[in-house]
Amino acid sequence: MRPVGGVAVASGPEDRFFEMSALSLPELIRGSRARFLSCIVLALSTLLGGCAGGDFGRTRRDFVTDDMHRWIGAEATGSVGLHASDFQLTDGERALRDQAYPFIEPPRSRPAWKSVFGDYQPIAAPWRQSPPFDRTAYGKLLVDEPHRSHASRYQALIEDVRNDLTQFEPFQFTAARVIELDRKRAESLKYISDLSPKERADAVARIEENALIVQWVEQCLHRRVASYRWALERLVIMAPDGMAADADRLIAELDVQAANAGLVVGPAKGHVIVSKG
Protein backbone atom coordinates (compact mmCIF):
# COMPACT_ATOMS: atom_id res chain seq x y z
CA MET A 1 0.00 0.00 0.00
CA ARG A 2 1.10 3.57 -0.67
CA PRO A 3 -0.65 6.85 0.32
CA VAL A 4 -1.98 8.93 -2.58
CA GLY A 5 -3.74 12.15 -1.60
CA GLY A 6 -4.43 10.77 1.87
CA VAL A 7 -5.91 7.50 0.48
CA ALA A 8 -4.03 4.21 0.67
CA VAL A 9 -3.92 2.38 -2.65
CA ALA A 10 -2.38 -0.91 -3.62
CA SER A 11 1.19 -0.80 -4.93
CA GLY A 12 2.07 -2.68 -8.05
CA PRO A 13 5.45 -4.33 -8.88
CA GLU A 14 6.58 -1.23 -10.80
CA ASP A 15 5.82 0.98 -7.80
CA ARG A 16 7.86 -1.25 -5.50
CA PHE A 17 10.77 -1.13 -8.00
CA PHE A 18 10.82 2.67 -8.05
CA GLU A 19 10.51 2.85 -4.27
CA MET A 20 13.45 0.46 -3.82
CA SER A 21 15.51 2.38 -6.36
CA ALA A 22 14.79 5.68 -4.65
CA LEU A 23 15.70 4.29 -1.25
CA SER A 24 18.87 2.55 -2.47
CA LEU A 25 20.30 5.42 -4.50
CA PRO A 26 22.04 7.26 -1.60
CA GLU A 27 23.45 3.98 -0.29
CA LEU A 28 24.60 3.10 -3.80
CA ILE A 29 26.38 6.44 -4.18
CA ARG A 30 28.05 6.14 -0.79
CA GLY A 31 29.09 2.55 -1.49
CA SER A 32 30.56 3.46 -4.88
CA ARG A 33 32.47 6.38 -3.36
CA ALA A 34 33.87 4.17 -0.60
CA ARG A 35 34.95 1.53 -3.10
CA PHE A 36 36.59 4.19 -5.26
CA LEU A 37 38.54 5.62 -2.33
CA SER A 38 39.59 2.13 -1.27
CA CYS A 39 40.96 1.45 -4.74
CA ILE A 40 42.94 4.72 -4.65
CA VAL A 41 44.45 3.87 -1.23
CA LEU A 42 45.31 0.33 -2.35
CA ALA A 43 46.97 1.59 -5.52
CA LEU A 44 49.05 4.16 -3.64
CA SER A 45 50.06 1.60 -1.02
CA THR A 46 51.18 -0.83 -3.69
CA LEU A 47 53.12 1.86 -5.55
CA LEU A 48 54.87 3.23 -2.47
CA GLY A 49 55.43 -0.21 -1.02
CA GLY A 50 57.22 -1.22 -4.18
CA CYS A 51 59.66 1.65 -3.73
CA ALA A 52 60.22 1.56 0.01
CA GLY A 53 63.16 -0.16 1.58
CA GLY A 54 62.90 -2.66 4.42
CA ASP A 55 62.50 -1.81 8.09
CA PHE A 56 65.50 -0.22 9.84
CA GLY A 57 67.37 0.09 6.50
CA ARG A 58 67.42 -3.65 5.92
CA THR A 59 67.09 -5.20 2.50
CA ARG A 60 63.47 -5.48 1.38
CA ARG A 61 61.88 -8.86 2.08
CA ASP A 62 61.02 -9.39 -1.60
CA PHE A 63 64.78 -9.27 -2.32
CA VAL A 64 65.51 -11.97 0.27
CA THR A 65 66.16 -15.58 -0.78
CA ASP A 66 67.32 -18.59 1.22
CA ASP A 67 70.84 -18.60 -0.25
CA MET A 68 71.22 -14.86 -0.85
CA HIS A 69 74.39 -14.83 1.30
CA ARG A 70 75.96 -17.93 -0.22
CA TRP A 71 78.38 -15.68 -2.12
CA ILE A 72 80.14 -14.93 1.17
CA GLY A 73 81.70 -18.38 1.19
CA ALA A 74 82.76 -18.18 -2.45
CA GLU A 75 84.30 -14.75 -1.86
CA ALA A 76 86.11 -15.89 1.29
CA THR A 77 87.70 -18.90 -0.40
CA GLY A 78 88.37 -17.11 -3.67
CA SER A 79 90.19 -14.32 -1.85
CA VAL A 80 92.89 -16.79 -0.73
CA GLY A 81 93.01 -18.81 -3.94
CA LEU A 82 90.69 -21.67 -2.93
CA HIS A 83 87.66 -23.11 -4.66
CA ALA A 84 84.26 -23.03 -2.99
CA SER A 85 82.47 -26.28 -2.21
CA ASP A 86 79.64 -27.48 -4.44
CA PHE A 87 77.80 -28.99 -1.48
CA GLN A 88 74.42 -27.51 -0.61
CA LEU A 89 74.38 -25.36 2.51
CA THR A 90 73.16 -26.92 5.74
CA ASP A 91 70.75 -24.95 7.92
CA GLY A 92 73.61 -24.01 10.23
CA GLU A 93 75.89 -22.95 7.38
CA ARG A 94 73.13 -20.81 5.89
CA ALA A 95 72.50 -19.18 9.27
CA LEU A 96 76.25 -18.56 9.63
CA ARG A 97 76.31 -16.59 6.38
CA ASP A 98 73.09 -14.72 7.17
CA GLN A 99 74.39 -13.69 10.60
CA ALA A 100 77.82 -12.78 9.23
CA TYR A 101 76.54 -10.24 6.70
CA PRO A 102 75.55 -7.50 9.22
CA PHE A 103 79.18 -7.47 10.40
CA ILE A 104 80.63 -7.65 6.89
CA GLU A 105 78.66 -4.60 5.77
CA PRO A 106 80.38 -1.50 7.22
CA PRO A 107 78.27 0.41 9.78
CA ARG A 108 76.36 3.41 8.40
CA SER A 109 77.63 2.61 4.92
CA ARG A 110 74.18 2.56 3.33
CA PRO A 111 72.59 5.94 2.57
CA ALA A 112 68.80 6.16 2.81
CA TRP A 113 68.37 6.33 -0.97
CA LYS A 114 70.17 3.02 -1.38
CA SER A 115 67.60 1.25 0.78
CA VAL A 116 65.00 2.39 -1.78
CA PHE A 117 66.70 1.80 -5.10
CA GLY A 118 68.36 -1.55 -4.49
CA ASP A 119 70.89 -1.68 -1.68
CA TYR A 120 72.28 -5.20 -1.71
CA GLN A 121 75.78 -5.66 -3.12
CA PRO A 122 78.44 -8.34 -2.53
CA ILE A 123 81.44 -7.10 -0.55
CA ALA A 124 85.08 -7.99 -1.10
CA ALA A 125 86.81 -10.05 1.58
CA PRO A 126 89.15 -8.02 3.80
CA TRP A 127 92.19 -9.86 2.41
CA ARG A 128 91.78 -8.23 -0.97
CA GLN A 129 89.73 -5.12 -0.36
CA SER A 130 90.70 -2.02 -2.29
CA PRO A 131 91.08 0.68 -1.15
CA PRO A 132 92.48 -0.49 2.20
CA PHE A 133 90.47 -0.16 5.39
CA ASP A 134 90.16 3.41 6.66
CA ARG A 135 89.38 3.55 10.37
CA THR A 136 88.48 7.25 10.13
CA ALA A 137 85.66 6.78 7.60
CA TYR A 138 82.97 5.86 10.14
CA GLY A 139 83.84 8.75 12.48
CA LYS A 140 83.89 11.29 9.67
CA LEU A 141 80.49 10.06 8.48
CA LEU A 142 79.09 10.26 12.00
CA VAL A 143 80.36 13.81 12.45
CA ASP A 144 79.23 15.01 9.01
CA GLU A 145 75.70 13.57 9.31
CA PRO A 146 73.13 16.20 10.33
CA HIS A 147 72.22 15.84 14.01
CA ARG A 148 70.12 17.99 16.30
CA SER A 149 72.81 18.00 18.98
CA HIS A 150 76.14 16.44 19.92
CA ALA A 151 74.25 14.12 22.28
CA SER A 152 72.51 12.51 19.32
CA ARG A 153 75.92 11.72 17.80
CA TYR A 154 76.97 9.98 20.99
CA GLN A 155 73.65 8.14 20.99
CA ALA A 156 74.14 7.00 17.39
CA LEU A 157 77.60 5.66 18.24
CA ILE A 158 76.31 3.86 21.32
CA GLU A 159 73.44 2.38 19.32
CA ASP A 160 75.80 1.05 16.62
CA VAL A 161 78.11 -0.60 19.17
CA ARG A 162 75.19 -2.04 21.12
CA ASN A 163 73.68 -3.49 17.94
CA ASP A 164 76.98 -5.25 17.21
CA LEU A 165 77.06 -6.72 20.71
CA THR A 166 73.47 -7.91 20.41
CA GLN A 167 74.02 -9.56 17.04
CA PHE A 168 77.36 -11.13 17.93
CA GLU A 169 76.00 -13.58 20.51
CA PRO A 170 73.80 -15.56 18.06
CA PHE A 171 76.58 -15.46 15.46
CA GLN A 172 79.11 -16.82 17.93
CA PHE A 173 76.73 -19.61 18.93
CA THR A 174 76.11 -20.57 15.30
CA ALA A 175 79.80 -20.36 14.41
CA ALA A 176 80.84 -22.60 17.32
CA ARG A 177 78.26 -25.20 16.33
CA VAL A 178 79.21 -25.15 12.63
CA ILE A 179 82.94 -25.43 13.38
CA GLU A 180 82.36 -28.30 15.82
CA LEU A 181 80.34 -30.18 13.20
CA ASP A 182 83.11 -29.52 10.67
CA ARG A 183 85.62 -31.11 13.03
CA LYS A 184 83.43 -34.19 13.15
CA ARG A 185 83.09 -34.10 9.37
CA ALA A 186 86.86 -34.02 8.97
CA GLU A 187 87.24 -36.99 11.33
CA SER A 188 84.57 -38.98 9.50
CA LEU A 189 86.25 -38.71 6.09
CA LYS A 190 88.59 -41.60 6.83
CA TYR A 191 85.66 -43.86 7.66
CA ILE A 192 83.52 -43.16 4.57
CA SER A 193 83.51 -46.03 2.10
CA ASP A 194 83.94 -45.35 -1.61
CA LEU A 195 84.64 -41.66 -1.02
CA SER A 196 85.32 -40.05 -4.39
CA PRO A 197 88.07 -37.41 -4.82
CA LYS A 198 85.37 -34.87 -5.71
CA GLU A 199 83.41 -35.56 -2.52
CA ARG A 200 86.55 -35.30 -0.40
CA ALA A 201 87.54 -32.04 -2.10
CA ASP A 202 84.08 -30.55 -1.57
CA ALA A 203 84.05 -31.58 2.10
CA VAL A 204 87.47 -30.07 2.77
CA ALA A 205 86.55 -26.94 0.81
CA ARG A 206 83.40 -26.45 2.89
CA ILE A 207 85.36 -26.83 6.14
CA GLU A 208 87.85 -24.16 5.04
CA GLU A 209 85.03 -22.00 3.70
CA ASN A 210 83.21 -21.95 7.05
CA ALA A 211 86.44 -21.22 8.93
CA LEU A 212 87.28 -18.30 6.64
CA ILE A 213 83.84 -16.76 7.14
CA VAL A 214 84.35 -16.75 10.91
CA GLN A 215 87.76 -15.12 10.43
CA TRP A 216 86.19 -12.58 8.09
CA VAL A 217 83.77 -11.53 10.82
CA GLU A 218 86.64 -11.41 13.32
CA GLN A 219 88.51 -9.03 11.02
CA CYS A 220 85.40 -6.85 10.68
CA LEU A 221 84.91 -6.73 14.45
CA HIS A 222 88.48 -5.56 15.03
CA ARG A 223 88.02 -2.93 12.35
CA ARG A 224 84.79 -1.73 13.91
CA VAL A 225 86.43 -1.39 17.30
CA ALA A 226 89.17 0.75 15.72
CA SER A 227 86.56 2.86 13.90
CA TYR A 228 84.38 3.31 16.97
CA ARG A 229 87.36 4.38 19.10
CA TRP A 230 88.50 6.93 16.54
CA ALA A 231 84.96 8.33 16.33
CA LEU A 232 84.65 8.51 20.13
CA GLU A 233 87.96 10.33 20.44
CA ARG A 234 86.80 12.93 17.91
CA LEU A 235 83.50 13.40 19.72
CA VAL A 236 85.31 13.86 23.03
CA ILE A 237 87.50 16.68 21.75
CA MET A 238 84.67 18.28 19.76
CA ALA A 239 81.90 18.04 22.36
CA PRO A 240 82.84 16.49 25.72
CA ASP A 241 79.95 14.71 27.38
CA GLY A 242 79.36 12.17 30.14
CA MET A 243 77.93 9.80 27.52
CA ALA A 244 81.51 9.19 26.38
CA ALA A 245 82.05 6.86 29.36
CA ASP A 246 79.11 4.66 28.31
CA ALA A 247 80.37 4.51 24.74
CA ASP A 248 83.90 3.64 25.87
CA ARG A 249 82.60 0.81 28.07
CA LEU A 250 80.60 -0.70 25.19
CA ILE A 251 83.52 -0.44 22.76
CA ALA A 252 85.78 -2.22 25.26
CA GLU A 253 83.17 -4.98 25.58
CA LEU A 254 83.01 -5.34 21.79
CA ASP A 255 86.82 -5.57 21.70
CA VAL A 256 86.66 -8.53 24.09
CA GLN A 257 84.03 -10.20 21.90
CA ALA A 258 86.21 -9.70 18.84
CA ALA A 259 89.06 -11.45 20.63
CA ASN A 260 86.74 -14.31 21.58
CA ALA A 261 85.74 -14.79 17.95
CA GLY A 262 89.28 -15.98 17.26
CA LEU A 263 88.86 -18.71 19.87
CA VAL A 264 86.18 -20.40 17.77
CA VAL A 265 88.50 -21.26 14.89
CA GLY A 266 92.16 -20.78 14.01
CA PRO A 267 93.57 -19.90 10.60
CA ALA A 268 92.65 -22.26 7.79
CA LYS A 269 95.24 -25.03 7.57
CA GLY A 270 97.96 -24.25 5.08
CA HIS A 271 96.81 -20.68 4.47
CA VAL A 272 97.98 -17.41 5.94
CA ILE A 273 95.29 -14.98 7.08
CA VAL A 274 96.32 -11.35 7.33
CA SER A 275 96.48 -9.55 10.67
CA LYS A 276 93.77 -7.34 12.15
CA GLY A 277 94.89 -4.25 10.24
Secondary structure, 3 states (H helix, E strand, C coil): CEEECCEEECCCHHHHHHHHHHHHHHHHHHHHHHHHHHHHHHHHHHHHHHHCCCHHHCCCHHHCCCCCCCHHHHHHHHCCCCCCCCCCCCHHHHHHHHHHHHHHCCCCCCCHHHHCCCCCCCCCCHHHCCCCCCCCHHHHHHHHCCCCCHHHHHHHHHHHHHHHHHHHHHHHHHHHHHHHHHHHHHHHHHHCCCCCHHHHHHHHHHHHHHHHHHHHHHHHHHHHHHHHHHHHHHHHHHCCCCHHHHHHHHHHHHHHHHHHHHHHCCCCCCCCCCCCC
